[in-house]
């Protein structure tokens, strides 16, 4: 099954992390691959790496939209490495029950990874694992092939009042 969490509202990662915890609770094997999130900064990373049955990988820890001096070539190269990791997983027989691909929609939207290649890989992965893809700006082709699509819609957000992200809530 392919599950897609997208939209401009809060909750895409939170939903995916909840699914990871549920799967781990049943003894399932889980792989989490994150883009654009520096290691050991986010609360979910700190706790999830302590749990068994979870493999965690982080690529392209910075996005040019958030970090102005990051090299675009470096980001594309690191996203490409993440795609290669996915390709490797798609060639391994049933290693994981759940694979979560955090912020891959953003990498697709910003053309850091090839959409057709990504779609081909996750179609293969979904034959043997459940796959969750998160991030804003999911492409229509991904929406079309997904089995479950949830769009998080921002109605009201504290950022609009100048309230900064809070540790334990947004990261």
Secondary structure, 3 states (H helix, E strand, C coil): CEEEEECCCCCHHHHHHHHHHHHHHCCCCEEEEEECCCCCCCHHHHHHCCCCCEEEEEECCCCCCCCCCCCHHHHHHHHHHHHHHHHHHHCCCCCCCEEEEECHHHHHHCCCCCHHHHHHHHHHHCCCCEEEEECCCCCHHHHHHCCEEEECCCCCCHHHHCCCCCCCCCC
